[in-house]
């Protein structure tokens, strides 16, 4: 099944646009995991089990694993999701962007080594850095467009030939770059006006939307700006606000409660 088909099926079957980000930081782990050698895997598995029925996707951030030398744990976490929750797609948040020959290896890393269903990419170096990922016809890629951080203004809001840089990226991703039909865009919840503009330019593309929760994006504003005509089309990510809801023995229950509250807030805004 193609990535976009997995998303569509999940939106409909689970009635959710919530994505839980897996950003394992051992310094913030529950006390019960502090001394365990497999703490990263156990933490992520606990979050997955606690929230899988509430999400349309999981999004592990590769840097949190790699900085701890935990690439094997990342492989294991993705494998666990595929085995026990096969309907839930996995988005590898890697933000890769390099020349074509190098991009081929990054694509192999994401889709063959880690077996992710989708990956995040930077478009700064142009289409030839995106193209190798599209050779995997069933796999998806979310292209950075209007990111949730303030520093995105430095480049994304510049005007070139009558359009903002982020608008150019949205237009290209919705048209000539989307040769596989599996592209989407990353647009931050912290910028609802630009999110609405991206939705206008790309009315059907899936949007990966970080920035609610710890970054303070407004759920109502981002949902109203970004949903498609069918009230879907969004993968709204929350990581730290959910996975670190508690550092005590109730950490799984607390993560689930935070995920339920976030999902319900998103669904209320959709309707």
Secondary structure, 3 states (H helix, E strand, C coil): CCHHHHHHHHHHHHCCCEEEEECCCHHHCCHHHCCCCCHHHHHHHHHHHHHHHHCCEEEEEHHHHHCCCCHHHHHHHHHHHHHHCCCCEEEEEEEECCCHHHHHHHHHHHHHHCCCCEEEECCCCCHHHCHHHHCCCCCEEEEEEECCCHHHHHHHCCEECCEEHHHHHHHHHHCCCCCCCCEEEEECCCCHHHHHHHHHHCCCCEEEECCEHHHCECHHHHHHHHCCCCCCCEEEEECHHHHCCCCCCCHHHHHHHHHHHHHHHHHHHHC
